Amino acid sequence: MDQSNHEAQKVSVQKRRLVLSAILLGTCVLFLARPVSAEDFSGQIVIVTTPKYERALRNEISQYQRVLYREGFQVDILSEDWISAEQIKHALTSSRYESIDGAIMLGNVPAALVKRGKEEPRPCALFMMDLNGQWTKAKDGGDYYSGVPEWPEINPEIWVGYITAETLDGDPVEYARVYLERTVRYHESGTVDGQNGALTFIDDEWAKRGASTLGLEEIYHDKVTVVNNSDSTTAARYREELAKTYEFIHLIAHNNHGFTGHRFAEKSGVANVDYKVVQYIQPKALFYNLGICSNACFTQPNYAGGWYLFGGEGLVVLGTTMPGAMNKSDYLYARLAEGVSFGEALKEWFHEEIPRDLDSTNRRWYLSVVLLGDPTIRRPRVTSVQQADFA
């Protein structure tokens, strides 16, 4: 081979290499011989945040973008000092995001408030998921919505997740930093094998209705520990179980007349477990479904859902911002078992449940359900299981 042919071949190889992405440690830099187009990705995600968070978490956000890019997503950052949820929704409905899969609200990002009856207005994630629904503003001029679109007008097109520690004691930016590092590690490792199984802890009122595995057997088969005996569903027993290494915990109980914890019916009366218990235990579970009224209301000080997400090893917390809880969770768990993400599974669950509960009195069972954490998380399928323990 002469020198000129050798040089020409080298140039050809170099040109081909330019088509590949180069991802550098600590940053996400893409070198391409042609512009990136939508065809290069299987989905589109928007991270909505503020300049404060973008500056403070630049490296962590870049790492997060990198793992999502590897999974086939185009990831855009929308960073502004947002005035309202409507402003965010307007941005997400622009032509730039015609193929959007979902949005992640990072930090101090405004949420739409919905007022139900005589209750105080509460945040409603469904407003942002339903990109083209006609929501009714309050007639008294308040900064909230008083009406929810009727089916089939209400139709969530995207999933949404909230990563916000603004109302928790401590440094919310630092909580977000540690959380992003944790979810990146999970995306990169994918080592969960299900051997730690799941826990359903069901207080007396719901245990009497026959609540048991709640559909988690779809994921964990017979490795679901069920605690639903009235002698066992105590605050002390819950603290004991919370300290164990379950992968998934589904708790059903009443709240503690607030947003910061839950209470259990006991023979001697009622016993509370509040966020300080979660702070102290720093639980190892990755996923939670809190069937507890209002415990995921992220606009309230020290909301319990926030401590489950940021106070231990949590990755995803499902809960509600208003009185009510997720109903018929077996559909969502079946979709998770099939390998879809938490965000996609929740969006599909809304489509499944909304038509069933047309009566406005039943809307509390889905209206305020919210996903806290990273909606792109998928959990690996369980390949081997052991016998469950029922107590």
N, C-alpha and C positions, 0 to 999 in steps of 0.2 A: 504494500500500500504506500503510495507516495505521500509526501508531506501535505499537499493541498487537499487530498481526499481525507486524510486523517483529521485535519483541522475542520473540514466541512462536517464530518461525523460528530466531532466534539460539539460544534455549534448546534447541530440537530438535537443531540442529547440534552444540552442545556435548555433549549427551547421547550422540549417536552417536559422537563422538570419544572419549568415555570408554571405549568398548568396545575401542579400540585400545591396544596397549601403548606405553609411553613408556620407552625405554631411554636412560639418561643415561650420558655418558662417565665411566668409572672405576667405575660401579656398575651394578647390574642391578635397576631398580625397575619394577614392573609396576602400572599404574593400570588398574583394571577396574571397570565398572559392575555386574559380577556376579562371583561367586567362580570361580577357575580350576578346571576339572574335567579328568578324564583325556581327555575328548573333544577338548580343545583341543590335544592333542599326539599325535604318531604313535608315540612311544616314551618309555621311562622309564629314566633313568640315575641311579645313586647314586655320588657321590664319597665314599669312606670315608677319613677323615683324622683327625688329632689336633688338640686345641686349639692346640698350639704352631704347627702348620703353618697352621691356619685364621687365626690372628691375624697371622702373619708374611706370609702370601700372600693377604690378604683381597682386594686389588685384582685380582691375577692370577686368582684363583679366580672372581671376579665377571665378569671379561672372558671367561673360559673358559665359564662358564654362559651368558653372552650369546650366544656364537657357536653353542653347542649348542642354545639355545632357538630361534635363527633357523633351525636345521636341523630343527626340529620335535620336540625332546626336552624333556620335563619333567626337570629336574635337581634332585635333592635332595642336601644335604650331611649326612652322618652324621659328627659330630665328637665323639670321646670318647677317653679314655685307655684304649684297648682292652687287655684282659687276654689274650685268646686269639682264634684264628681261629674257634673255635666260637661265640664271642659275636657276632662279625661275621656269621657265617652265619645265626645265629638272627635277627638284625635284618633281614637281607635276605629271609628267608622269612616275614616278618610280612605280615598282610593289606594293609598299606599299600603293599606292592610286588608286588601280584599280577600286574602287567603289566610287570615289570622286564625290560629288555633286557640290561643289563650293569652292571658295577661297576668303578670306577677306584680303585685303592689308592694313595693319595698320601702319601708320607712314611714314617714309622716305624710301619707297620701290621703286626701279627703275621700270619704265614702258617702254614698247616698243614704239619707235617713228616711225611714218609713215609720209612720205613726199608725198603730193598730188600736182602735178603740180609745180607751182612756189611758193607755200606756204612754210612757215617754217615747219620743222618736228614737229608733235604734238603727244601726247600720244594716244594710241589706245588700249582700253580694249579688243577688239575683238581678238587681237593677243593672249592674255592669255586664253580667252574662247575657242579658236580653238586649242586644244592641239596637234593635229597631222597634221595641215595644212602646206603646203609648201609655206612659205613666202619668198619673194625675197629681199636680202640685196642690199643696194645702190651700184651701180657700181663705184661710185667715191670714195669709201672707207669710206664714212660717216657712223656714228653710227646710222643708221636708215634704215627703209625698204621702198623700192620704189614701190613694187608691192604687190597686194593682191590676194590670191588664187581665182581661178574661181569656180563658182558653178558647180557641187556639192562638189568640193574639200574643199571649206570653209564650216565648219560644227561645230559650237560651241557645245562642249560637256559639258561644265560646266558654271555656272554663276560666276561672279566676282564682288566684290564691293570694293571701295576705301574709306578709312577713313584717309584722309590726310589734315593737316592744315599747312604743312611745308612752304608754300608761303604766308601765311596770317600774318598780323601785330599781334604781341603778341606771347604768348608761345604755340607752337603747341602741346606739350605734355599735357599741361593743357586742351587745347581744346579737345583733344582726350579723356582725363580722364572724363571730364564732359559729353561728348557724350556717352561714354560707360555706364556711370551711367544712362543716360537718356534712352538708348535703353533697358537696363536691366529692368528698371521700367516698360517700355511698355510691354515687354515680360511677366512680372510677373502680371501686372494688367489686361491688355486686356479689358479696360473699354470703349474704343471708341464705340460710338453708332451711329455715322453718323449724329447726330442732327445738328452739325455745318455745314454740307454740304460741297459743293465744289464751287470754283470760276473758271470760264474761262474768261480771260482778253485778248482780241484779237484785235490787232491794225489794222488800216484801210486796209492795203494791203491784209490781210488774211480775214478780215471780208467781203470784197467785193466778195470773193470766196465762201461765205456762211458758213464759220466756225462758229460753235455755241457751243454745249455742248462737242464736241470733243470725245464723247464716255463715258464721266464720268457719264452719266445717267445709264450706266450699273451697277455702284456701288451705286450711290446716287439717282437714279430714278428721281423724279421731284424736288429734292432739290439741283439744280445746278443754281447758280447765273451766268448769262451770261452778260458780259459787252463787247459789240462789235459795239456800235454806235459811229460814228466818233466824235460826240460832247462829248462823255463820255470817250473815251479812251485817257485820258490825263495823264501826269505824276502826277498831283495833285490827280486825281481820283484813280490812282493806289496806291499811298501812303495811301490814305484813306482806300482802300479795304485791303491792306496789313496789316493794323493795326487791322483788325477784326479777329474773331476767326474761320476762315474756317479750315476744316480739310485738304483739298487738294486744291492746286492752280495750274492751268495750264495756263501759260503765253506764248503768242506768240507776238513777236516784234523783231525789229532789235537790234543788239548790239550797244554799244556806240562807235563804231570804235575801240573796244578793247575787253578785257576779263572781265572787272570789272563791267559791268552794261548793261543797255538797254536804248533805246530811243523811243519816241512816236511821231508820226506825229500830229502836232497841227496846227490850223489855223494861228498862229503867227510864225510857223516854226517847229523846233524840240526841244523837251525837254528831258533831260536825267535823269535817276534814276540810281545812282551808288551804290556800296557796302556800302558806308557810310550811306545811307538811311536805309539799312537793319540792319546795326550796331545800328543805333539809335532806330528804331522801335522794334527790337527784336521780329519778328513776331511769332505768336502762331501756325501757320499751321504746320502740321506734314509731309506732303508729297508735293513735287513740281515736275512739269514737265516743264522745261525751254525750250520752243521752240525758242531759241535765239542762234544765231551763237556763238560758242566758249566759252560760259559762264561757261562751266564745265571743262575748260582746267586747270587741277590742277597743272600744272607745271608753271603757270604764277602768278605773284604777285597779291594778293588780288582778285583772280578769284571769280566772283559773286556766282557761285554755292557753293563754300566753305563757304561763309558767310550765305547763306540760310541754310546750314547744321549746322554750328557751332554758328551762331549769334543769334539764337532764340531757338525754340523748335523742329527744323527739325529732322526727322528720315531718310528720303530717298529723294534724289534729283536726278532726271533724267535730263540729258542734253547732250550736245555735246562738244567735244574738238576741233572741226574744224568747218568751215562754213557748215551749214546744221542744221537739227533738226529731231526729231522723226516724222516719217510719219505714218499715219493710226494707231493712238494710241488706237482706239476703240477695237482692238484685245487684246491688253495688258490689258485694263481696264476690259474687259469681263472675262479674266482669274483671275484678282485680285478679281472680284466679286464672283468668284467660290471658293475662299479661298486659292489659291496658293500664294506662297511668291513672293515678288517683283523680287527676283533674278530669280526664275523659270519662272515667267511670261515674263521677259525680254529675257531670253534665248529662250523661245518659240516664242516670237515676232520676233527675228532674223530668226528663221527657217521659219516663215511665210512670212517675207518681202524679204529676200535675193533672193529667186527664182523669185520674181516679178520684181526686179530691176536689171536685168542682164546687162543693158547698163552701162558702166563705168561712164558715166556722171551722173547717178542717184545714184551712190554708196555713195555719200556724205550724203544721207538721212538715212543711217544706219551705215556707216563705223565707225563713231566717237561717236556713242551713248555710254554713260557710266553711270553706277549707282554709285552714291556717297552715302555712308552710309552703313547700315546693310541690306544685301540682304535677310536675313532670315525673315524679318518682313512680317507679314501677317496682313491684316486689317479685322476686324470683319465685317460680313455682316450687311447691314442696315435693320432694321426691321420695322421702321416707318419713314415716310417722310412728308414733307410739300411742299406747292406749291413753285416753283422756281420764282425768280425775274429776269426779262429780262430788260436790260437797254441799 
